[in-house]
């Protein structure tokens, strides 16, 4: 019996899973980086 049998590496699957996890977390955090609404004064005019 051959002791050196070839087993497929799990590394590509883990790499794809980690990249997918990072992309999902990034997509979920996008609303946190959305542009702030324009600040208005008492008359409703934008403040620059």
Secondary structure by P-SEA (a helix, b strand, c coil): cccbbbbbbaaaaaaaaaaaaaaaaaaaaccccccccccccccccccc
